[in-house]
Amino acid sequence: MGGVSAPVSPGVPSPVPSVTTPESPGLAPLETPPNVSTGPSADPTPTTSATTPAVLHEPTLQPTPSFDSSPLPSPSFAAGLAASDRFWDRWVETECWFGIDPLPSSVAELVRDADLVVRGPIVDLYVGEYWRGDAYEPSHGLAYAKVATEEVFKGDPVSREAGFVEVQMGYAPNDLDELRAKLPAHDHLWFLGYEDPDSRGEFNQSEMVGFAYYAAQDVETVFREIGGVVEVLAPARIREVYGKDEFLLTLDGTDFEGFVQRVREESSQSGRAMSSFARISIEPRDALNRYAAC
């Protein structure tokens, strides 16, 4: 490098002329005001430049939201028995195999057969992801109702969010958005079964595994409060297949709060009541009308 007496770091401006000379060759003096003599420091420390610093990197862009991560619009609700029937008729099975199994014959039996008994309205309806092994199958998603647990009569709710449980309704229908826009605006009394996550194996895995309950498809698992009275699911079909004297039909149209109180009493003494009930021998009923089986 002919003619250069001391190396200069690339990109560093030439120092302002100074009276003194830096002792260490190759060390560029710090920038100083004009005509001020400054000697090198024994332990040079970088100083902050008065100029605007260069951008070190481009700003990180936020990821574009995907369909799955987009928030759903708020659900809407519809009041009245007709609106409730439209919703529940979509989930309750009243054709294939309806009438094969006996229905509960008492409030004690309803409580005994449930893993969780709660009271509360439906506040939302959505689809849970469906996995088979490592493969995601969006077309086989299951619909779940989010239920507010306003009162717990039996069991300890397993939940992802305190104050709510998620109830598996069945395969997600094409009209789920329409159902979600007209959720039943009334109270429910739920007799729920717990879905053991180990029973799923590699099938039907979703983020709800270990948190889901089930109730739909069985007319004896959900009782509705509409206008202060009990409304059972599919009463006309129960009467047609099981007969007019079926126990569930004796509840239909009765005072809802009175029914809740009976459930509350059975649940509060469930240990003694269930033990006593287990020793009762229930007389076999006449053969059920099974013509509806398919």
PENOR-V931412 format. One record per residue. RES is the residue in one small letter. SS is DSSP state (A for helix, B for strand, O for the rest). PSI is psi in whole degrees, 0 to 359 (none if undefined). D_CENTER is the distance of its C-alpha to the mean C-alpha in Angstrom with 1 decimal. Layout:
BEGIN
RES	SS	PSI	D_CENTER
RES	SS	PSI	D_CENTER
END
This chain:
BEGIN
m	O	73	71.8
g	O	139	75.4
g	O	358	76.1
v	O	117	73.0
s	O	335	73.9
a	O	133	70.3
p	O	146	67.0
v	O	133	64.5
s	O	137	60.7
p	O	138	59.3
g	O	353	57.8
v	O	125	59.4
p	O	153	61.9
s	O	140	65.5
p	O	152	66.3
v	O	137	68.3
p	O	137	72.0
s	O	155	72.7
v	O	321	75.8
t	O	168	74.6
t	O	136	73.4
p	O	138	70.3
e	O	325	71.3
s	O	112	68.7
p	O	145	69.2
g	O	352	66.1
l	O	111	64.2
a	O	132	63.7
p	O	155	64.5
l	O	152	61.9
e	O	128	62.0
t	O	161	64.5
p	O	153	66.1
p	O	148	69.3
n	O	17	72.6
v	O	126	71.0
s	O	128	71.9
t	O	125	69.0
g	O	160	69.4
p	O	150	66.7
s	O	147	64.6
a	O	332	64.9
d	O	80	61.1
p	O	137	59.9
t	O	132	56.5
p	O	146	54.7
t	O	159	54.7
t	O	130	52.3
s	O	149	53.6
a	O	346	54.2
t	O	161	53.0
t	O	126	49.5
p	O	150	47.7
a	O	151	46.7
v	O	123	43.1
l	O	329	42.1
h	O	161	39.0
e	O	146	37.1
p	O	145	33.9
t	O	125	30.6
l	O	141	28.9
q	O	143	25.2
p	O	147	23.4
t	O	127	22.9
p	O	138	19.3
s	O	173	18.2
f	O	320	16.7
d	O	331	13.3
s	O	351	13.3
s	O	134	14.6
p	O	143	12.8
l	O	150	12.5
p	O	158	15.1
s	O	140	14.5
p	O	161	14.3
s	O	166	17.6
f	B	153	18.9
a	B	135	22.0
a	O	162	24.1
g	O	159	26.4
l	A	320	26.8
a	A	317	27.4
a	A	321	24.1
s	A	318	22.3
d	A	320	24.3
r	A	321	23.5
f	A	309	19.7
w	A	334	20.1
d	O	338	23.0
r	O	337	20.7
w	O	330	18.9
v	O	130	21.6
e	O	114	24.1
t	O	12	27.6
e	O	276	29.8
c	O	124	29.7
w	O	6	30.4
f	O	124	29.9
g	O	353	32.5
i	O	315	32.8
d	O	144	31.1
p	O	150	32.3
l	O	160	30.2
p	O	148	30.0
s	O	6	33.3
s	O	164	32.4
v	A	322	29.9
a	A	321	30.5
e	A	322	29.5
l	A	313	26.3
v	A	317	25.4
r	A	319	26.8
d	A	353	24.9
a	O	144	21.4
d	O	330	19.4
l	B	131	17.6
v	B	119	19.1
v	B	164	17.4
r	B	135	18.2
g	O	161	16.2
p	O	164	15.4
i	B	129	12.7
v	B	347	11.4
d	B	164	9.4
l	B	129	9.3
y	B	174	8.1
v	B	135	8.9
g	B	145	7.8
e	O	150	10.7
y	O	121	13.6
w	B	141	16.0
r	B	102	19.3
g	O	237	20.8
d	O	4	20.9
a	B	129	20.8
y	B	127	17.9
e	O	86	18.3
p	A	336	16.4
s	A	351	18.5
h	A	27	17.0
g	O	151	13.3
l	B	145	11.8
a	B	141	10.4
y	B	137	7.8
a	B	133	8.6
k	B	121	7.0
v	B	129	10.1
a	B	125	11.9
t	O	85	14.0
e	O	334	17.3
e	B	135	19.3
v	B	122	18.9
f	B	323	22.0
k	B	140	21.5
g	O	168	19.5
d	O	106	17.5
p	O	134	13.7
v	O	120	11.8
s	O	149	8.6
r	O	341	6.7
e	O	124	7.8
a	O	136	11.2
g	O	1	12.1
f	B	153	9.1
v	B	159	8.2
e	B	127	6.4
v	B	123	9.5
q	B	125	10.6
m	B	330	13.0
g	B	186	14.9
y	B	140	15.7
a	O	124	14.6
p	O	165	17.7
n	O	335	19.6
d	O	28	19.5
l	A	322	15.8
d	A	323	16.5
e	A	320	19.2
l	A	320	17.3
r	A	335	14.7
a	O	353	17.8
k	O	53	19.1
l	B	145	16.6
p	B	126	18.7
a	O	66	19.8
h	O	173	20.7
d	B	157	19.9
h	B	152	19.0
l	B	120	20.0
w	B	132	17.8
f	B	98	19.3
l	B	148	16.6
g	B	147	17.1
y	B	136	15.3
e	O	106	14.6
d	O	120	16.7
p	A	332	15.3
d	A	341	19.1
s	A	346	19.6
r	O	331	17.9
g	O	223	20.3
e	O	353	20.2
f	O	148	18.8
n	O	43	15.4
q	B	140	13.8
s	O	176	10.3
e	O	350	7.8
m	O	359	6.6
v	O	129	10.3
g	O	352	11.3
f	O	357	8.5
a	B	142	8.9
y	B	167	11.6
y	B	149	13.9
a	O	326	16.2
a	O	162	17.0
q	O	345	20.5
d	O	123	22.2
v	O	341	24.0
e	O	7	24.3
t	O	348	20.7
v	B	131	20.0
f	B	135	22.6
r	B	148	22.5
e	B	108	24.4
i	B	118	26.3
g	O	26	29.4
g	O	359	29.5
v	B	163	29.9
v	B	132	28.0
e	B	112	27.1
v	B	164	26.5
l	O	136	25.0
a	O	54	27.7
p	A	323	30.7
a	A	321	33.2
r	A	323	32.1
i	A	315	32.2
r	A	320	35.7
e	A	319	36.8
v	A	317	35.7
y	A	336	35.8
g	O	159	38.4
k	O	344	38.8
d	O	9	39.0
e	O	141	35.5
f	A	318	34.0
l	A	327	30.9
l	A	337	33.3
t	A	341	35.0
l	A	331	31.8
d	O	127	31.4
g	O	0	32.7
t	O	172	33.1
d	B	124	32.2
f	A	316	28.4
e	A	326	29.0
g	A	320	31.6
f	A	317	29.3
v	A	319	26.7
q	A	321	29.6
r	A	318	30.6
v	A	320	27.2
r	A	317	27.2
e	A	317	30.7
e	A	320	29.9
s	A	324	26.9
s	A	332	28.9
q	O	36	31.6
s	A	324	29.5
g	A	308	31.4
r	A	318	34.8
a	A	318	33.8
m	A	323	31.9
s	A	318	34.8
s	A	318	37.3
f	A	324	35.4
a	A	337	35.3
r	O	352	39.1
i	O	131	39.5
s	O	116	40.7
i	O	127	39.3
e	O	138	41.9
p	O	140	41.1
r	O	168	40.7
d	O	157	42.4
a	O	136	41.1
l	O	159	38.3
n	O	107	38.7
r	O	16	37.2
y	O	341	38.5
a	O	350	35.0
a	O	144	34.0
c	O	none	33.8
END
